Amino acid sequence: MIKTFYFYKGESDFTPFEFDERTTLNEIRNKLVASGFMTTSESIDNFRFINYQNTNLKYEDMVIGMGTEKYVPLSGVIGINNQAYLTNVNKTKETDLIGFSTDWWFDRYMSCRMRLNTSDEEARNANLGKFQPFMLTNVKTANPDLPGVSLENVVVCEKDSIIQFELSSWAAAGYGYTIKPTSGSPINSEPLYRTYTTCPTDGGNYGKSTLRCYFTKNQSQHKSMIKVVATDSLNIGGSTLNYMKFSIRTWKVTEYKSGGKVYKCNLPLPVPYQSESVKSTSTVTTPYAKLVSGDESVIPGSTIEPGTTVPSGSQSQQNFGTIYNVKDSQSPENIIGEVIFYVFVFKSKAEADAVFGKMNNIDPSIWEG
């Protein structure tokens, strides 16, 4: 059946072409060259199809090699909007990012994500019309030979979004957590805690936390809401990577005091999940031990730039309680999970609209509030 397909070539603009969806990719490539969409040199040396329908995590499955194209019909790689994307696998600057869209990042027995702040009124006003942060996992650069580049988890926001961090974690008497970039102001300069008064022996406690402001006592940014900006607005020189690289970590709390009472729970961390086909005696199963099953997505490198967080200057209404005599440890055996991620911002609203609304298979629930 002849249909109109929308072809992207390493950027947010597309060109429509009509093809039979059964046409193989090598035939498509030849016709695109003949039409002037790309040169013969570009076709051979640079551009490869990404597979929007792929669910495997290897680069070789995410980006289709030219030797495989004669076996793959166009219908086998297009997205739900009939889009087809050719990525430049030799580009060394502004290279495309390819990964799987997700609404949570996972590590061991914790998960976390970045979302728009919808609780504070000033944040809601500032975020009017903005997309939810676009989160990717298992991210690969289109050029697989870039030295020293590992961007497993990536989030892309619209500039000046007011955001919050959400996390969910296993716990004993509780868990502690920190959120911080490698360089720059930590979101919380001292640990914050989620605690429990019970000690269930059938797997421990699980709970969620949200942080929508800086927690930096005795500093001017304390309780300021969190804004995402481009790093080039901060004049930080050559250390951009350290400002855009963040970690969220949770660890075990075994004892604390609150309201005059002492609460204790020193359960061991869960045994890493194994499926029944591997081990007949089940260990604790958990929602945080699963692989992400999102759609393969692409972000053109030309549409984004490094980002980081700064205090917005406006105060959040979030409040914090107080506990005492906390017994916890961030030694390796007590770490529940840690996610490392990198922050980018879209260069313009139009490019954000194109990436979300046209070129990717994104479940609308990912960006709806």
HUTA-V603608 format. One record per residue. N is the residue number from 1. RES is the residue in three letters. OMEGA is omega in whole degrees, 0 to 359 (none if undefined). Layout:
N:RES:OMEGA  N:RES:OMEGA
This chain:
1:MET:178  2:ILE:178  3:LYS:173  4:THR:178  5:PHE:186  6:TYR:187  7:PHE:177  8:TYR:180  9:LYS:176  10:GLY:180  11:GLU:186  12:SER:177  13:ASP:181  14:PHE:174  15:THR:180  16:PRO:174  17:PHE:176  18:GLU:179  19:PHE:166  20:ASP:185  21:GLU:179  22:ARG:181  23:THR:182  24:THR:187  25:LEU:178  26:ASN:176  27:GLU:177  28:ILE:181  29:ARG:180  30:ASN:181  31:LYS:177  32:LEU:176  33:VAL:181  34:ALA:181  35:SER:183  36:GLY:179  37:PHE:173  38:MET:181  39:THR:177  40:THR:180  41:SER:178  42:GLU:182  43:SER:184  44:ILE:190  45:ASP:195  46:ASN:197  47:PHE:179  48:ARG:178  49:PHE:167  50:ILE:183  51:ASN:180  52:TYR:184  53:GLN:182  54:ASN:175  55:THR:179  56:ASN:191  57:LEU:182  58:LYS:178  59:TYR:183  60:GLU:177  61:ASP:182  62:MET:180  63:VAL:188  64:ILE:178  65:GLY:183  66:MET:181  67:GLY:181  68:THR:190  69:GLU:183  70:LYS:180  71:TYR:190  72:VAL:176  73:PRO:178  74:LEU:181  75:SER:182  76:GLY:183  77:VAL:186  78:ILE:175  79:GLY:185  80:ILE:176  81:ASN:183  82:ASN:179  83:GLN:174  84:ALA:187  85:TYR:173  86:LEU:183  87:THR:181  88:ASN:186  89:VAL:179  90:ASN:182  91:LYS:181  92:THR:175  93:LYS:180  94:GLU:179  95:THR:179  96:ASP:173  97:LEU:181  98:ILE:181  99:GLY:181  100:PHE:178  101:SER:183  102:THR:173  103:ASP:172  104:TRP:166  105:TRP:184  106:PHE:166  107:ASP:180  108:ARG:186  109:TYR:172  110:MET:174  111:SER:182  112:CYS:177  113:ARG:173  114:MET:180  115:ARG:170  116:LEU:174  117:ASN:179  118:THR:183  119:SER:180  120:ASP:185  121:GLU:180  122:GLU:178  123:ALA:179  124:ARG:180  125:ASN:181  126:ALA:184  127:ASN:183  128:LEU:179  129:GLY:181  130:LYS:174  131:PHE:167  132:GLN:174  133:PRO:183  134:PHE:185  135:MET:177  136:LEU:173  137:THR:186  138:ASN:186  139:VAL:175  140:LYS:170  141:THR:181  142:ALA:174  143:ASN:185  144:PRO:186  145:ASP:177  146:LEU:184  147:PRO:171  148:GLY:182  149:VAL:176  150:SER:185  151:LEU:186  152:GLU:181  153:ASN:183  154:VAL:171  155:VAL:179  156:VAL:182  157:CYS:166  158:GLU:181  159:LYS:176  160:ASP:172  161:SER:173  162:ILE:192  163:ILE:172  164:GLN:176  165:PHE:177  166:GLU:177  167:LEU:179  168:SER:189  169:SER:166  170:TRP:179  171:ALA:169  172:ALA:171  173:ALA:178  174:GLY:171  175:TYR:172  176:GLY:178  177:TYR:173  178:THR:176  179:ILE:185  180:LYS:169  181:PRO:176  182:THR:175  183:SER:182  184:GLY:185  185:SER:173  186:PRO:177  187:ILE:170  188:ASN:185  189:SER:173  190:GLU:186  191:PRO:168  192:LEU:189  193:TYR:168  194:ARG:188  195:THR:184  196:TYR:179  197:THR:181  198:THR:180  199:CYS:182  200:PRO:183  201:THR:182  202:ASP:176  203:GLY:180  204:GLY:179  205:ASN:172  206:TYR:179  207:GLY:182  208:LYS:175  209:SER:176  210:THR:175  211:LEU:184  212:ARG:178  213:CYS:174  214:TYR:175  215:PHE:186  216:THR:185  217:LYS:177  218:ASN:174  219:GLN:187  220:SER:183  221:GLN:182  222:HIS:180  223:LYS:173  224:SER:177  225:MET:190  226:ILE:181  227:LYS:177  228:VAL:182  229:VAL:172  230:ALA:182  231:THR:183  232:ASP:177  233:SER:186  234:LEU:180  235:ASN:184  236:ILE:174  237:GLY:188  238:GLY:184  239:SER:183  240:THR:185  241:LEU:182  242:ASN:179  243:TYR:181  244:MET:180  245:LYS:183  246:PHE:170  247:SER:170  248:ILE:185  249:ARG:171  250:THR:180  251:TRP:190  252:LYS:171  253:VAL:183  254:THR:183  255:GLU:174  256:TYR:179  257:LYS:179  258:SER:179  259:GLY:179  260:GLY:180  261:LYS:176  262:VAL:180  263:TYR:182  264:LYS:173  265:CYS:185  266:ASN:177  267:LEU:175  268:PRO:174  269:LEU:179  270:PRO:172  271:VAL:179  272:PRO:184  273:TYR:171  274:GLN:182  275:SER:180  276:GLU:180  277:SER:180  278:VAL:184  279:LYS:186  280:SER:178  281:THR:187  282:SER:168  283:THR:180  284:VAL:176  285:THR:188  286:THR:178  287:PRO:184  288:TYR:182  289:ALA:186  290:LYS:173  291:LEU:178  292:VAL:181  293:SER:180  294:GLY:181  295:ASP:173  296:GLU:184  297:SER:179  298:VAL:173  299:ILE:178  300:PRO:182  301:GLY:181  302:SER:184  303:THR:188  304:ILE:175  305:GLU:182  306:PRO:180  307:GLY:176  308:THR:180  309:THR:175  310:VAL:173  311:PRO:182  312:SER:184  313:GLY:177  314:SER:185  315:GLN:172  316:SER:176  317:GLN:180  318:GLN:179  319:ASN:183  320:PHE:176  321:GLY:182  322:THR:171  323:ILE:186  324:TYR:172  325:ASN:182  326:VAL:172  327:LYS:181  328:ASP:181  329:SER:175  330:GLN:174  331:SER:187  332:PRO:183  333:GLU:180  334:ASN:177  335:ILE:179  336:ILE:178  337:GLY:177  338:GLU:179  339:VAL:173  340:ILE:179  341:PHE:183  342:TYR:184  343:VAL:173  344:PHE:172  345:VAL:173  346:PHE:181  347:LYS:181  348:SER:176  349:LYS:181  350:ALA:180  351:GLU:174  352:ALA:179  353:ASP:181  354:ALA:182  355:VAL:180  356:PHE:194  357:GLY:187  358:LYS:194  359:MET:181  360:ASN:177  361:ASN:186  362:ILE:174  363:ASP:183  364:PRO:181  365:SER:180  366:ILE:182  367:TRP:175  368:GLU:183  369:GLY:none
